Amino acid sequence: MSWIKTIDFDKAEGKLKSLYKRVKGPNNNIDNVLKIHSLRPHTLEGHMFLYKAVLHHSGNTLPKWYLEALGCYVSYLNNCEYCLEHHFAGLKRLLNNDLRSNQFLDALKNDELNAFFTSKFGSGVAYTKKLTLNVQEIKEEDFTALTKSGFSQGEILEINQVVSYFNYVNRSVVGLGACTKGDILGLSPNQNDDPNNWGHS
């Protein structure tokens, strides 16, 4: 469900149908975050290339749960309930620990993530917050702080891209009025070694 017109799997044709076949979940389910691209399938294709590369690629070296956690934080900061619900469900599945997952959610909502993580991962949280809410204030010192905390430059790029992606998708979802009605929460393209496999499971 969304404000913008969307096309369901069984009504899709041509390029849209072929993309839907690549991204579908169980019972041909297409998440609303993807269906909002119905009228311009090429933007769905671009979205999925970016999403898979940034969050679900074997070339990443940071733990996927940490990248998901940063995505949840960006979504919370942007008041994007849609993405927060989806990616918190994904984070819970990755952590496989309900207590730890709920502690994370409490820390997120109380703005205490720096205390929740180690000092290294906490510095990534501080960068995430500043890049999301005060991008005009980002300076070289913010980058340097990440290297001093122990992140490699490649890992900093991973953090930067996750934060940038979630700011993009949050604005897509909020701006087009997508909600989770009809979605299956927590599905994602999990075949990390195959960048062309977009199937959601």
C-alpha positions as CSV (number, residue, x, y, z in Angstrom):
1,M,0.0,0.0,0.0
2,S,1.2,3.5,-0.8
3,W,0.0,6.9,-2.1
4,I,1.4,6.2,-5.6
5,K,-0.2,3.8,-8.0
6,T,1.4,0.4,-7.9
7,I,1.2,-2.7,-10.0
8,D,0.8,-6.2,-8.4
9,F,2.8,-9.2,-9.5
10,D,-0.1,-10.8,-11.4
11,K,-0.8,-7.6,-13.3
12,A,2.8,-6.8,-14.2
13,E,4.0,-7.0,-17.8
14,G,7.3,-6.7,-19.7
15,K,10.3,-5.3,-17.9
16,L,8.4,-4.9,-14.7
17,K,7.3,-8.5,-14.7
18,S,10.8,-9.7,-15.3
19,L,12.2,-7.6,-12.4
20,Y,9.4,-8.8,-10.1
21,K,10.3,-12.4,-10.8
22,R,13.9,-11.6,-9.6
23,V,12.8,-9.8,-6.4
24,K,9.8,-11.8,-5.3
25,G,9.4,-13.5,-2.0
26,P,7.1,-16.4,-1.0
27,N,3.8,-16.6,-2.9
28,N,5.0,-14.0,-5.4
29,N,5.1,-11.3,-2.7
30,I,6.6,-8.0,-3.7
31,D,7.4,-5.7,-0.8
32,N,5.8,-2.2,-1.1
33,V,9.2,-0.5,-1.0
34,L,9.8,-2.2,-4.4
35,K,6.3,-1.8,-5.8
36,I,6.5,2.0,-5.4
37,H,8.8,1.8,-8.5
38,S,6.0,0.1,-10.6
39,L,5.5,3.1,-13.0
40,R,9.3,3.3,-13.7
41,P,10.8,-0.2,-13.7
42,H,14.3,1.2,-14.5
43,T,14.3,2.8,-11.0
44,L,13.5,-0.5,-9.4
45,E,16.4,-2.0,-11.2
46,G,18.7,0.7,-10.0
47,H,17.4,0.5,-6.5
48,M,18.1,-3.3,-6.4
49,F,21.6,-3.0,-7.8
50,L,22.4,-0.5,-5.1
51,Y,20.7,-2.3,-2.3
52,K,22.3,-5.7,-3.1
53,A,25.8,-4.1,-3.4
54,V,25.6,-2.0,-0.3
55,L,24.0,-4.4,2.2
56,H,24.0,-7.9,0.8
57,H,27.3,-8.5,-1.0
58,S,30.1,-10.9,-0.1
59,G,32.7,-8.1,-0.7
60,N,31.7,-6.4,2.5
61,T,33.8,-7.2,5.5
62,L,31.8,-5.6,8.3
63,P,29.3,-7.9,10.0
64,K,26.0,-7.8,8.2
65,W,24.2,-7.4,11.5
66,Y,26.1,-4.2,12.1
67,L,25.3,-2.8,8.7
68,E,21.6,-3.7,9.4
69,A,21.8,-1.9,12.8
70,L,23.1,1.2,11.1
71,G,20.3,1.0,8.6
72,C,17.8,0.8,11.5
73,Y,19.4,3.8,13.1
74,V,19.2,5.9,10.0
75,S,15.5,4.9,9.5
76,Y,14.8,5.8,13.1
77,L,16.4,9.2,12.8
78,N,14.4,9.8,9.6
79,N,11.1,8.7,11.2
80,C,10.8,5.9,8.6
81,E,8.8,3.3,10.4
82,Y,8.6,1.2,7.3
83,C,12.3,0.6,7.0
84,L,12.8,0.4,10.7
85,E,10.2,-2.4,11.0
86,H,11.6,-4.3,8.0
87,H,15.3,-4.1,8.9
88,F,14.8,-4.6,12.6
89,A,13.1,-7.9,11.7
90,G,16.1,-8.7,9.6
91,L,18.5,-7.7,12.4
92,K,16.7,-10.0,14.8
93,R,17.1,-12.9,12.4
94,L,20.8,-12.2,12.1
95,L,21.4,-11.8,15.8
96,N,19.2,-14.8,16.7
97,N,18.9,-13.4,20.2
98,D,15.7,-11.8,21.2
99,L,17.1,-10.2,24.4
100,R,20.0,-8.6,22.6
101,S,17.8,-7.5,19.8
102,N,15.4,-5.8,22.2
103,Q,18.3,-4.2,24.0
104,F,19.4,-2.7,20.7
105,L,16.0,-1.4,20.0
106,D,15.8,0.2,23.5
107,A,19.2,1.8,23.1
108,L,18.2,3.1,19.6
109,K,15.0,4.7,20.9
110,N,16.8,6.2,23.9
111,D,19.8,7.5,21.8
112,E,22.2,5.3,23.7
113,L,23.7,3.3,20.9
114,N,27.2,4.5,21.6
115,A,27.0,2.7,25.0
116,F,25.4,-0.4,23.4
117,F,28.4,-0.9,21.0
118,T,32.1,-1.2,21.5
119,S,34.0,2.1,21.1
120,K,34.9,1.1,17.5
121,F,31.3,0.4,16.4
122,G,30.1,3.3,18.5
123,S,32.2,5.7,16.4
124,G,30.4,4.4,13.4
125,V,27.1,5.3,15.1
126,A,28.3,8.8,15.7
127,Y,29.3,9.2,12.0
128,T,25.9,7.8,11.0
129,K,24.0,10.3,13.0
130,K,26.0,13.3,11.8
131,L,25.8,12.2,8.1
132,T,22.1,11.7,8.4
133,L,21.0,14.8,10.4
134,N,23.9,17.3,9.9
135,V,25.5,16.4,6.6
136,Q,26.6,20.0,6.1
137,E,28.8,19.8,9.2
138,I,30.8,16.7,8.2
139,K,34.5,17.4,8.2
140,E,37.7,15.4,7.6
141,E,38.0,15.0,11.3
142,D,34.9,12.8,11.3
143,F,36.5,10.5,8.8
144,T,39.7,10.5,10.7
145,A,37.9,9.6,14.0
146,L,36.7,6.4,12.3
147,T,40.2,5.4,11.2
148,K,41.5,6.1,14.7
149,S,38.8,3.9,16.2
150,G,40.0,0.9,14.1
151,F,38.0,1.0,10.9
152,S,39.8,0.4,7.6
153,Q,39.1,2.8,4.8
154,G,37.2,0.1,3.0
155,E,35.0,-0.4,6.1
156,I,34.4,3.3,6.3
157,L,33.2,3.2,2.7
158,E,30.8,0.4,3.7
159,I,29.4,2.5,6.5
160,N,29.1,5.5,4.3
161,Q,27.3,3.6,1.6
162,V,24.8,2.0,4.0
163,V,24.0,5.4,5.6
164,S,23.7,7.0,2.2
165,Y,21.5,4.2,0.9
166,F,19.1,4.3,3.8
167,N,18.7,8.0,3.6
168,Y,17.7,7.4,-0.1
169,V,15.3,4.6,0.6
170,N,13.8,6.3,3.7
171,R,12.9,9.4,1.5
172,S,11.5,7.2,-1.2
173,V,9.2,5.3,1.2
174,V,8.1,8.3,3.2
175,G,7.7,10.6,0.2
176,L,5.5,8.1,-1.6
177,G,3.5,6.9,1.5
178,A,4.5,3.2,1.5
179,C,3.3,1.1,4.5
180,T,4.0,-2.4,5.5
181,K,0.4,-3.7,4.8
182,G,0.8,-6.9,2.8
183,D,4.5,-7.2,3.3
184,I,6.4,-10.0,4.9
185,L,8.7,-8.3,7.3
186,G,12.4,-9.1,7.3
187,L,12.9,-10.7,3.9
188,S,16.1,-9.8,2.0
189,P,18.2,-11.0,-0.9
190,N,20.5,-13.3,1.0
191,Q,22.6,-15.0,-1.7
192,N,25.6,-12.7,-1.0
193,D,28.0,-14.5,-3.3
194,D,25.7,-13.9,-6.3
195,P,25.1,-10.2,-6.9
196,N,22.5,-11.0,-9.6
197,N,20.3,-13.1,-7.2
198,W,17.8,-10.6,-5.9
199,G,15.2,-13.2,-4.6
200,H,13.9,-12.4,-1.2
201,S,13.8,-15.0,1.5
